[in-house]
Amino acid sequence: MQIGEAASASGVSVRSLRYYEDEGLIVPGRCSNGYRDYCQSTIDRVHAIRSLLEYGLPVRLVKAALPHLTDGPEADPDPLFLHEVESYRDRLAARIAALTAQQSALDVFLREARR
């Protein structure tokens, strides 16, 4: 299927498909006229990419996760990959804590200012 059909089938924009290709997340085939040709396995991969992005993983970790998705459910996860995900989660938690502290400080400021 061509890129427009693939966008409809996968639920992402044409721009997203091109971005995933630029990042090396997908590799569509090419027709003799040079048009991209998407097969069902590429559409399935796009669904997996979207899921990982929705979990909040950055593209670099999505790229690292994709090979493990094809290893099958019984394959042991790569410890280095899991460590990277944990590290990312910890940095995210620290950012959330900092933002929560800022929010609390602003709440105090607003309470004081309204007195």
N, C-alpha and C positions, 0 to 999 in steps of 0.2 A: 504494500500500500504506500501511497505517496504521503508526504509530510502532513498535509491537511487532514487526510483520513486518519493518520496515526495520532495527530493531536486530538481529534474527536474520540477515537477509540481509547486513548490513554487518559483523557480528561485534563491534559495540560495544553498550554499554548504552543504554537509553532515556535515562538521565540524560546520557550523553555527547552524544547527538543533540540534546537540549535545550540543552546547553551550547554546542555548535557553532552552533546557531541563535542563541543569545543573543550570541555573539561575532561574528556576521555571516559565519561560514564557510560556512554552508548556508542556503538559503531554500526550505523545502518549500512546496508548494502547500497550499491549504486547500479542504476539501470544503464543501458548502453548510451542513453542520451545525457547521462550525468546526474539525473534526478536521484534523490535519496529514495531508497526502497526499504520500508520497515516491515519486518515479519512479526509474528505473534510473540516470539521469544523476546524481541526488543520491547514490545509493548508491556510484557510482563516485567521486564527489567525496569521500565519507567515507573510502573506501579510500586516496585520495591524501593526505587530511589525516592519517590514521593513520600512513602511511609517513613523512611529514614530521616528525610528532611523535616517531616512533621514531628518526629521525636525530638527535633532540635539539634540534630547533628550537623556540623558544618560540612561543606562539600568535601573537604580533604578527608574527613572520617567516613563519609559515605563511600568515597572512592576506595578506602581501605576495607570497608565492610563488604562490598559487592562480591569479591571472590569467595568469601566465606558463605555467602548465600547459596552458591551453586555446589558447595561441598556436601549438602544434604543435612537433614536434621540431626543425624547421629554423630556428625563431625564435632570434635572438640573445638571450642572457640580459641582463637589465637590469644595467648596471654598478653602479648604486647599490645594488641588491638584493644583488649578489654582494659588494660592499664590506661591507654590513651583516652578511652571513653570516660573512665572514672576520673581522670585528671581534668577533662573538659567539664564534667559534671561538677567537680569541686570548685573550679574557677567560676562556673555559673552560680553556684551557691554563694560564693564569696561576693559576687556582684549583687546578688539579690539581697544579701545581708547589708551591704553598703547602701543600697537604694532604700531599704526599709529604715535604716538609721537616718538617712536624709529626710525621708517622709516624716518620721517621728519628730525630727528637729523642726521641720516646717509646721507641723501641727502645733507644737509648743509656741513657735513664733506667732502663728495666727491667733491662738488663744490669748496670748499676751497682748497682741496688737488690738484685739477687739474689746479689751477691758476698759 
